[in-house]
Amino acid sequence: MIYAAMVGNGLIAIAKFVGAALTGSSAMLSEGIHSLVDTGNQSLLLYGIARSKRPADEKHPFGYASEIYFWAFIVAILIFSVGAGISIYHGIEKVLHPHPVQDPFINYVILILAMIFEGFAWWIAFKEFSTTQGKKGLFQAVQESKDPTIFTVLFEDTAAMLGLVVAFIGIWVAVTYDLPVVDGIASILIGIILAGTALLLALETKGLLIGEAAAPEIVDDIRLLISKQSAIIALNEIRTLHRGPNDVLLALSVDYNDDILAGVVERTNTELELAIKQKYPVVKRLFIEVQSAKHHAEEVARAAEMRAKEAEE
């Protein structure tokens, strides 16, 4: 999906720049910048995917899976700073110093072809996203998604389609009614669309960078698996952390029956780990802490008290 989008955007960018050079359209120039930024962004996502697959080492014992989140955040910054910034700048220049669009037919042909290619790319991205969406609403699915490559490409392609429509209407109005200033306004609107897209991507990837928990249904299932272990009398705490789209770190604190032997604890821990990883292969690392429920509650209370004191200071 990313490879197809990258090649398509690269070819479209070249066509748009040629159209902008031949006709002097600010909106077409903004669209060329838009496609060029998208091409670079998809290259960065591919680079991030490759980097995230590196095995763990001594310096990074939990691996590099979270690196894809970093590069997705960089993509959001580039869309805002380069795509939106330059588009708005050129739009303002055209508004302040308007000049007519020459031979608009070239722009119309390029924009229509771009709409066809972008529409196809958007459909592929939407179908890919729909496989992970399930019965959730669009915005809920984006918020809960742990794979930024899917919703980033979908957002970019959606912004691209909106930008193409704005550019087409802007050029048509500018030529039909002899209002070249509208071409500049279209460029500014394209920049605003890119800025909004960048903001949404930044908010979503920020949460992934900070660290998000696994889906509630996964956590609930793990609770159920733990409850089936007769030797465990209480689940003190369960914490999950997505380090990558398919890399979850799981930490458990459980209380065992005091009358059982150490061998039973070891065997139960092994059986529990195998059961969890078999059902959820995304759980790459699992840590089980054996602690009495009473001592755990005391520790939680003590930690809460310390946080309250720090907040007062």
N, C-alpha and C positions, 0 to 999 in steps of 0.2 A: 504493500500500500504506500509506504513512504517513498520507495524507489520510483514508483509510477508518478507520484505527485511531484517529486523533485525534477524528473526529466521533463514532465509536462510544463511545470512552472518555468523552467529554464528556457524552453522553446517559446513559450508565450511571452516571457520577458523580452526576448530579442525582438519578436514581432512588434510588441508595444513600443519599444524604444525607436524602432524604425519608423513606426507610424507617427510618433511624437516629433521626430526629426523632420519628417516630410511635411507635416501639417502645422506644427507649432502649437499643438494642443497641450495645455497644462494638465488637464484631467488625464490625458493619455500618458503623459510623462509620469504622473503620480501612480498610474496603474502599472507602468513598467517598473518603477521602484518597488511597488507592492509585490509584484511577481518575483523580482530579483531577491527581495528580502525573504520571501517564502522559500525560494530555492536554497538560500543560505541556511535558513532555519531547519529545513529538512535534512540538510547535510549535517548540521550540528546534532540533530536527534539521532541520526544513524551513528555518528561518532560516539554519542553518549551511550547508545545501546551496546556498541562494541566495547567500550570502556567498562560498562557495568558487568560484563560477563567474565571479567578477569577473576581468577581464583584468589581465595584469601591468602594472605601472607603474614609474616611476623609483624609488619607495620600496620596492617589492616586485617586483624584476625577475623572480623565478621564479613570480609569481602568488600566488593565495590558496587554492590547492587544499587545503592542510593545515588550513585553518580548520574543516573539518568534523570533524577529529579533536579539536580543542579543544572544540567544542560537544558532542561525544559524551562527552567526559570530564566536562563540566559536568553532563550528564544523570546520569551515575553518581553524582556528588556529591549532586545533588538527591534522587535515590532514597534514598540513605543518610541524609542529614540530615533531609529533610522527611518522606518516606514512612515509612522505618523508625523514625526518632526519634519522630514523633508517634504512630504506631501502638503502639509499645512503651509510651510514656508513658500513653496512654489505657488500655491493657491493665492496667498496674500500678495505675492509679487504680480500675479496676473490680474488680480482685482485692482491693484494700485496702478498698474501699467498695462491695460488691456490691449490686445491686438487680435485681429480676426483669425479664425481657424481656416487654414488653406486646404482645399481638396478633402473635405470631410469623408468622402466615400471610402478612402483608405482606412480611416478610423472605424467606420461602420463595419467593414468587412472583418477587420482584425478583432473588434469587440465581439461580433457575433460568433466568430470561430472560437474565441477565447471562452465565451459563455458555454459553447458546446463541450469543449475540453474540460473546463472547470466543473460543469454540471456532472459530467461523467466521473470526475475525480471525487466530487462531493458525494455522489451516490455510493461509490465504493467505500468512502470513509464512514458514511452513515450506516451502511450495512454492517461494516466491521464493528461500529459502536453498538448497533442494535443487538448483536450477539451477546454483549455483556450487560445490556440494559435490562433485559427481562421485563417484568411488569412495572418497573419503576418509571416515574416521569423523567423527562429529559434532564431537567436541572438537578433532580435528586440523583440520577445516574451519574452525572458529571461530578457532583459533590462527593459521591461515594467511590468513584473510580480511583484505582491505585495505579493505573497505567497512563501517564501523561501523553505518551506518543499518540494514543488513539484520539483523545479529545482535543489535543493541540492541532492535529491535522484537520479534524472536523471543524474546529473554530476558524482555522485559517481559510479553509475552502468556503465556509459560509461567508466570511468577510470578503473573500475574493468575488463571490457571486454578487454580493451587495454592491461592492465597489464597481463592478462592471456595469451594473444597471445604472448607478449614479453617473458614471462616466458617459454612458450612451445618451442618457437624458440630457446631461449638461451640454454635451457637444451639439446634440440636435437642437436644443433651445437656443444655444449661442449662434448657430448658423441660420436657423429658420427665422429668428426674430432679430438678427444682427445685434446680439447682446454678448459680445465676447467676455464680458465680466462674469457671465454665468459659468463659463468654462473654468474660471478661477474658483468660483464658489463650489463647483463640483469637486475640484481638487481638495479644497478645505474639508468638504464632507467626507471624502475618502479618507483623509487623515484622521478625522474624528472617529470613523468606523474602526480604523486600525487601532487608535488609542483605546477605544472601548474593548476591543478584542484583547489587546495586551493587558488591560487591567483585569479582565476575567481570568486570563491565563495565569497572571501573576498571583492572584488570590488563591487559585486552586493549587498551583505548584508550591506556594508558600506553606500551605498546610502539610503537603507531602514532605517537604524539606524538614519542617519542624519535627514531624513524626506522627503518623496517624495509626490508630488501632485497626485491627482486622475487622471485617464485617461482623455485625452483631449476631448473625445466624451462625457464623463460624465459632464465635465465643460461646454461644449457647450450646452448640453441639459438643464442644470440648467439656463444658460443665457436665453435660449428660454422660460423657464417657468416663469422667472422673467419678460421678455418682455410682457407676456400676462396679467400682472397685470396693469390695467389702472391707478391705483393710483400712481404707481411708474414711475417717469419721467426719472430716470437715474440710472444705475448700476455703482457705483463708483469703487468698487473693489470686487473681488471674490478670496478667498484663500481656498485651500483644503490641507489636510494633512492626509496621511495614518498612523494611529497609529497601525494598524494590517492589515492582509490580507482582513478582512471584517469589518473594523472599520475606517470610514473617519470622520474627523472633518471638518466642513464647516463654514467659516466666510464670511459674506456679509456686504458690506456697500452700502446703497441705498439712493436715494434722492426722497422724496415724494412731490407731489403737495402741495404747501403751503396753498391752500384753503380748504383742506379736514379736517375733524374732527379727533380727537385722536382715536375715536372708529373705524374709517375706517382703520387707520394705524394698530391698534391691530388686527382687523379682517383679513386684508390683510396679515399680518405677519403669522398669524395662518394658513390661507389657503395655503400660499406659503410653509410653513414648512411641512404641511401634503402632499402637492403635490410632493415635493422633496423626502420625506422619503418613500412615497408610490411607487414612480418610482425607487428609489435607496435605498433599505433597508440598504446598507453598510454605509449610512450617519447616524451615531449614534447620533451625536451632531451638532446642528446648532445654530449659533449666528448671529443675524441681527442687524446691527448698522444703525440708521437713522441719516444721515448727508447730508447737502447740497453739491452739486457737487463742488461749488466754494470753500467752506471751506476745503473739502477733497483735492482738487488740491493744495491748499495753504499748507496744512499739508504735502503732499507728497513732494512738492518742498522744504519745510523747512527740512524735514528728509534727502533728497538727499544732501542738502547743508551741513548739519552736518556731513554726511558720508564723503563728499569730504574733509572737514577740518580735520577730524580724519585721513584720508589717507595721507594728506600732513604732518601731525605731525609724 
